[in-house]
Amino acid sequence: MIDIRQGIPSQIIDLAEKNVEQARGAFLGFIGAAQKATDAAETLPSSAKDAMAKAMSFAENNVNAAFDLAQKLVRAKDVNEVLALQSEFAKAQIRRCRRRRKSLARLHRTLSPRLPESNSRHFRWA
């Protein structure tokens, strides 16, 4: 087993942890501004706002999961832990994708009666 931390000075590890936190903070600021902009779009139908909110929620959850993984990787002690973390992340992402597909299919079924026929035939979800 290769000890990752053995060859990396603690200052570099601390800096990496701080960078991950700063990047997360910047993203949260961006996503907050985007949500406010979406909420302010009064001309959009509520169904479009719902779809946009769901998409933004998916994106926010994906990025947060990636930041969580980055924090764990920075703290990993050896290559086996890195591989285990990456494997669990990939499995969790697949589970999330399946749930999101089902959620989007439900949303599509709710919206499809309100879509013009020419638009609704282009969607083939679930």
KEMARNU-485609 format. One record per atom (N, C-alpha, C): atom name; x, y, z. Coordinates in nm, 3 decimals. Example, Ala and Ser with C-alpha at 12.3 -4.5 7.8 and 13.67 -1.06 7.14 Angstrom:
// residues 2
 at       u       v       w
  N   1.319  -0.569   0.780
 CA   1.230  -0.450   0.780
  C   1.320  -0.330   0.780
  N   1.285  -0.225   0.708
 CA   1.367  -0.106   0.714
  C   1.290   0.003   0.787
***
This chain:
// residues 126
 at       u       v       w
  N   0.084  -0.116   0.000
 CA   0.000   0.000   0.000
  C   0.090   0.124   0.000
  N   0.060   0.219  -0.089
 CA   0.139   0.341  -0.099
  C   0.075   0.448  -0.011
  N   0.156   0.504   0.081
 CA   0.108   0.609   0.170
  C   0.119   0.743   0.096
  N   0.005   0.801   0.063
 CA   0.003   0.926  -0.013
  C   0.059   1.041   0.067
  N   0.020   1.052   0.191
 CA   0.056   1.168   0.272
  C   0.205   1.172   0.309
  N   0.272   1.060   0.298
 CA   0.412   1.055   0.338
  C   0.498   1.154   0.260
  N   0.473   1.167   0.129
 CA   0.558   1.253   0.047
  C   0.502   1.392   0.026
  N   0.387   1.425   0.084
 CA   0.324   1.556   0.063
  C   0.330   1.637   0.193
  N   0.389   1.754   0.188
 CA   0.395   1.837   0.308
  C   0.254   1.876   0.355
  N   0.238   1.887   0.486
 CA   0.105   1.917   0.542
  C   0.053   2.053   0.495
  N   0.144   2.146   0.465
 CA   0.101   2.277   0.417
  C   0.030   2.265   0.282
  N   0.077   2.176   0.198
 CA   0.015   2.155   0.066
  C  -0.123   2.092   0.085
  N  -0.135   1.997   0.175
 CA  -0.265   1.934   0.202
  C  -0.363   2.037   0.257
  N  -0.317   2.121   0.351
 CA  -0.401   2.227   0.406
  C  -0.446   2.324   0.297
  N  -0.355   2.360   0.208
 CA  -0.387   2.451   0.099
  C  -0.492   2.387   0.006
  N  -0.476   2.260  -0.023
 CA  -0.572   2.191  -0.109
  C  -0.710   2.190  -0.044
  N  -0.718   2.164   0.087
 CA  -0.846   2.165   0.157
  C  -0.910   2.304   0.151
  N  -0.829   2.408   0.171
 CA  -0.881   2.545   0.165
  C  -0.930   2.578   0.025
  N  -0.858   2.534  -0.078
 CA  -0.899   2.560  -0.216
  C  -1.032   2.493  -0.248
  N  -1.052   2.372  -0.199
 CA  -1.179   2.303  -0.221
  C  -1.292   2.382  -0.156
  N  -1.270   2.429  -0.034
 CA  -1.373   2.506   0.037
  C  -1.401   2.639  -0.033
  N  -1.297   2.706  -0.082
 CA  -1.316   2.831  -0.154
  C  -1.394   2.809  -0.284
  N  -1.362   2.703  -0.354
 CA  -1.432   2.673  -0.478
  C  -1.578   2.640  -0.449
  N  -1.604   2.568  -0.341
 CA  -1.742   2.536  -0.303
  C  -1.818   2.665  -0.272
  N  -1.755   2.754  -0.197
 CA  -1.818   2.881  -0.163
  C  -1.850   2.964  -0.287
  N  -1.758   2.968  -0.381
 CA  -1.780   3.041  -0.506
  C  -1.897   2.981  -0.582
  N  -1.902   2.849  -0.588
 CA  -2.012   2.783  -0.658
  C  -2.145   2.812  -0.590
  N  -2.149   2.804  -0.457
 CA  -2.273   2.831  -0.387
  C  -2.321   2.974  -0.411
  N  -2.228   3.069  -0.419
 CA  -2.265   3.206  -0.453
  C  -2.323   3.215  -0.593
  N  -2.262   3.145  -0.686
 CA  -2.312   3.144  -0.824
  C  -2.449   3.081  -0.832
  N  -2.468   2.967  -0.769
 CA  -2.596   2.898  -0.778
  C  -2.706   2.979  -0.709
  N  -2.670   3.048  -0.601
 CA  -2.767   3.135  -0.534
  C  -2.813   3.248  -0.624
  N  -2.719   3.310  -0.695
 CA  -2.753   3.417  -0.789
  C  -2.839   3.364  -0.904
  N  -2.806   3.245  -0.952
 CA  -2.886   3.186  -1.061
  C  -3.027   3.156  -1.014
  N  -3.043   3.107  -0.891
 CA  -3.176   3.080  -0.838
  C  -3.257   3.208  -0.822
  N  -3.193   3.315  -0.777
 CA  -3.263   3.443  -0.766
  C  -3.307   3.493  -0.903
  N  -3.221   3.476  -1.003
 CA  -3.257   3.519  -1.139
  C  -3.375   3.438  -1.191
  N  -3.376   3.309  -1.163
 CA  -3.486   3.224  -1.206
  C  -3.616   3.264  -1.136
  N  -3.606   3.290  -1.007
 CA  -3.724   3.331  -0.931
  C  -3.779   3.464  -0.980
  N  -3.690   3.551  -1.028
 CA  -3.732   3.683  -1.074
  C  -3.792   3.680  -1.215
  N  -3.779   3.571  -1.285
 CA  -3.831   3.560  -1.422
  C  -3.982   3.540  -1.416
  N  -4.055   3.649  -1.396
 CA  -4.199   3.642  -1.374
  C  -4.277   3.602  -1.499
  N  -4.219   3.622  -1.615
 CA  -4.293   3.592  -1.738
  C  -4.297   3.444  -1.771
  N  -4.214   3.366  -1.706
 CA  -4.213   3.222  -1.733
  C  -4.333   3.154  -1.670
  N  -4.390   3.056  -1.738
 CA  -4.497   2.979  -1.675
  C  -4.442   2.901  -1.554
  N  -4.529   2.872  -1.460
 CA  -4.483   2.804  -1.339
  C  -4.421   2.668  -1.371
  N  -4.472   2.600  -1.475
 CA  -4.416   2.470  -1.512
  C  -4.271   2.484  -1.560
  N  -4.241   2.593  -1.631
 CA  -4.104   2.616  -1.676
  C  -4.015   2.648  -1.556
  N  -4.068   2.726  -1.462
 CA  -3.991   2.756  -1.341
  C  -3.963   2.628  -1.263
  N  -4.063   2.541  -1.254
 CA  -4.044   2.413  -1.184
  C  -3.936   2.330  -1.251
  N  -3.939   2.323  -1.383
 CA  -3.839   2.245  -1.456
  C  -3.700   2.305  -1.437
  N  -3.690   2.437  -1.442
 CA  -3.560   2.502  -1.421
  C  -3.510   2.480  -1.279
  N  -3.600   2.488  -1.182
 CA  -3.560   2.465  -1.043
  C  -3.510   2.323  -1.024
  N  -3.577   2.228  -1.088
 CA  -3.535   2.089  -1.077
  C  -3.397   2.070  -1.141
  N  -3.376   2.129  -1.256
 CA  -3.245   2.117  -1.324
  C  -3.135   2.182  -1.241
  N  -3.164   2.296  -1.183
 CA  -3.064   2.362  -1.099
  C  -3.035   2.281  -0.974
  N  -3.137   2.219  -0.920
 CA  -3.118   2.133  -0.803
  C  -3.028   2.014  -0.838
  N  -3.052   1.954  -0.954
 CA  -2.968   1.843  -0.999
  C  -2.823   1.889  -1.013
  N  -2.803   2.004  -1.075
 CA  -2.667   2.055  -1.096
  C  -2.600   2.084  -0.962
  N  -2.674   2.147  -0.871
 CA  -2.617   2.179  -0.740
  C  -2.578   2.052  -0.665
  N  -2.665   1.952  -0.670
 CA  -2.634   1.825  -0.603
  C  -2.512   1.757  -0.664
  N  -2.499   1.762  -0.798
 CA  -2.383   1.702  -0.865
  C  -2.254   1.771  -0.822
  N  -2.255   1.902  -0.821
 CA  -2.134   1.976  -0.786
  C  -2.099   1.956  -0.638
  N  -2.201   1.956  -0.553
 CA  -2.174   1.932  -0.410
  C  -2.115   1.793  -0.389
  N  -2.166   1.694  -0.461
 CA  -2.110   1.559  -0.449
  C  -1.965   1.556  -0.495
  N  -1.935   1.630  -0.601
 CA  -1.796   1.636  -0.650
  C  -1.705   1.706  -0.549
  N  -1.755   1.814  -0.487
 CA  -1.676   1.881  -0.384
  C  -1.654   1.791  -0.263
  N  -1.758   1.718  -0.225
 CA  -1.744   1.624  -0.113
  C  -1.636   1.520  -0.145
  N  -1.639   1.469  -0.267
 CA  -1.537   1.372  -0.309
  C  -1.398   1.436  -0.305
  N  -1.387   1.558  -0.355
 CA  -1.256   1.625  -0.355
  C  -1.202   1.640  -0.213
  N  -1.289   1.677  -0.119
 CA  -1.244   1.689   0.021
  C  -1.197   1.554   0.075
  N  -1.270   1.450   0.044
 CA  -1.231   1.317   0.093
  C  -1.100   1.273   0.029
  N  -1.082   1.303  -0.100
 CA  -0.959   1.263  -0.169
  C  -0.838   1.336  -0.112
  N  -0.857   1.462  -0.076
 CA  -0.746   1.538  -0.017
  C  -0.703   1.474   0.114
  N  -0.798   1.417   0.186
 CA  -0.768   1.357   0.317
  C  -0.732   1.208   0.308
  N  -0.738   1.150   0.188
 CA  -0.710   1.007   0.172
  C  -0.568   0.976   0.217
  N  -0.553   0.861   0.280
 CA  -0.422   0.822   0.335
  C  -0.341   0.734   0.241
  N  -0.411   0.661   0.152
 CA  -0.337   0.573   0.061
  C  -0.417   0.552  -0.067
  N  -0.355   0.486  -0.163
 CA  -0.415   0.464  -0.294
  C  -0.542   0.379  -0.283
  N  -0.543   0.281  -0.195
 CA  -0.662   0.198  -0.178
  C  -0.782   0.281  -0.134
  N  -0.758   0.377  -0.045
 CA  -0.867   0.464  -0.001
  C  -0.914   0.553  -0.116
  N  -0.822   0.603  -0.196
 CA  -0.859   0.684  -0.313
  C  -0.948   0.603  -0.407
  N  -0.906   0.480  -0.435
 CA  -0.984   0.395  -0.525
  C  -1.121   0.363  -0.468
  N  -1.128   0.337  -0.339
 CA  -1.257   0.308  -0.274
  C  -1.349   0.431  -0.279
  N  -1.293   0.547  -0.252
 CA  -1.373   0.670  -0.257
  C  -1.426   0.695  -0.398
  N  -1.340   0.678  -0.496
 CA  -1.381   0.700  -0.635
  C  -1.487   0.600  -0.677
  N  -1.472   0.476  -0.636
 CA  -1.569   0.372  -0.670
  C  -1.706   0.402  -0.608
  N  -1.707   0.439  -0.482
 CA  -1.833   0.472  -0.415
  C  -1.897   0.595  -0.478
  N  -1.817   0.693  -0.515
 CA  -1.869   0.813  -0.581
  C  -1.937   0.775  -0.712
  N  -1.873   0.692  -0.792
 CA  -1.930   0.652  -0.921
  C  -2.061   0.575  -0.901
  N  -2.065   0.485  -0.804
 CA  -2.189   0.411  -0.776
  C  -2.300   0.505  -0.731
  N  -2.266   0.600  -0.646
 CA  -2.366   0.696  -0.598
  C  -2.417   0.783  -0.712
  N  -2.329   0.823  -0.802
 CA  -2.370   0.904  -0.917
  C  -2.467   0.825  -1.006
  N  -2.441   0.698  -1.025
 CA  -2.530   0.615  -1.106
  C  -2.668   0.606  -1.040
  N  -2.670   0.587  -0.908
 CA  -2.798   0.583  -0.835
  C  -2.872   0.716  -0.850
  N  -2.799   0.828  -0.836
 CA  -2.862   0.959  -0.850
  C  -2.916   0.980  -0.991
  N  -2.841   0.937  -1.091
 CA  -2.886   0.951  -1.230
  C  -3.016   0.874  -1.253
  N  -3.025   0.756  -1.198
 CA  -3.148   0.677  -1.213
  C  -3.266   0.748  -1.148
  N  -3.246   0.802  -1.027
 CA  -3.355   0.874  -0.959
  C  -3.394   0.999  -1.038
  N  -3.296   1.068  -1.091
 CA  -3.325   1.190  -1.168
  C  -3.399   1.158  -1.296
  N  -3.361   1.050  -1.361
 CA  -3.431   1.011  -1.484
  C  -3.578   0.986  -1.453
  N  -3.605   0.916  -1.343
 CA  -3.744   0.891  -1.305
  C  -3.817   1.021  -1.272
  N  -3.747   1.109  -1.203
 CA  -3.807   1.238  -1.167
  C  -3.838   1.320  -1.292
  N  -3.745   1.322  -1.387
 CA  -3.768   1.395  -1.511
  C  -3.880   1.332  -1.593
  N  -3.890   1.201  -1.591
 CA  -3.999   1.134  -1.662
  C  -4.134   1.175  -1.603
  N  -4.141   1.181  -1.469
 CA  -4.266   1.226  -1.405
  C  -4.298   1.370  -1.444
  N  -4.196   1.454  -1.442
 CA  -4.216   1.594  -1.480
  C  -4.264   1.603  -1.624
  N  -4.205   1.526  -1.711
 CA  -4.245   1.526  -1.852
  C  -4.391   1.483  -1.866
  N  -4.429   1.378  -1.794
 CA  -4.568   1.333  -1.802
  C  -4.665   1.441  -1.755
  N  -4.623   1.519  -1.656
 CA  -4.711   1.626  -1.605
  C  -4.719   1.740  -1.706
  N  -4.606   1.768  -1.772
 CA  -4.602   1.880  -1.864
  C  -4.652   1.845  -2.003
  N  -4.639   1.721  -2.046
 CA  -4.668   1.686  -2.185
  C  -4.810   1.719  -2.228
  N  -4.913   1.708  -2.144
 CA  -5.046   1.748  -2.192
  C  -5.053   1.898  -2.224
  N  -4.965   1.977  -2.165
 CA  -4.966   2.121  -2.189
  C  -4.875   2.163  -2.305
  N  -4.794   2.070  -2.355
 CA  -4.705   2.101  -2.466
  C  -4.779   2.088  -2.599
  N  -4.746   2.172  -2.695
 CA  -4.804   2.151  -2.828
  C  -4.760   2.015  -2.881
  N  -4.842   1.953  -2.962
 CA  -4.811   1.818  -3.013
  C  -4.676   1.813  -3.083
  N  -4.640   1.917  -3.157
 CA  -4.514   1.916  -3.231
  C  -4.393   1.909  -3.137
  N  -4.406   1.963  -3.015
 CA  -4.294   1.960  -2.921
  C  -4.292   1.831  -2.840
  N  -4.407   1.782  -2.798
 CA  -4.409   1.668  -2.707
  C  -4.363   1.539  -2.773
  N  -4.373   1.526  -2.904
 CA  -4.330   1.401  -2.968
  C  -4.178   1.387  -2.971
  N  -4.104   1.493  -2.942
 CA  -3.958   1.487  -2.943
  C  -3.902   1.427  -2.815
  N  -3.982   1.418  -2.712
 CA  -3.935   1.365  -2.585
  C  -3.970   1.218  -2.574
  N  -3.871   1.136  -2.546
 CA  -3.891   0.991  -2.531
  C  -3.827   0.947  -2.399
  N  -3.879   0.996  -2.287
 CA  -3.821   0.962  -2.157
  C  -3.908   0.857  -2.091
  N  -3.847   0.760  -2.037
 CA  -3.910   0.654  -1.957
  C  -4.032   0.593  -2.020
***
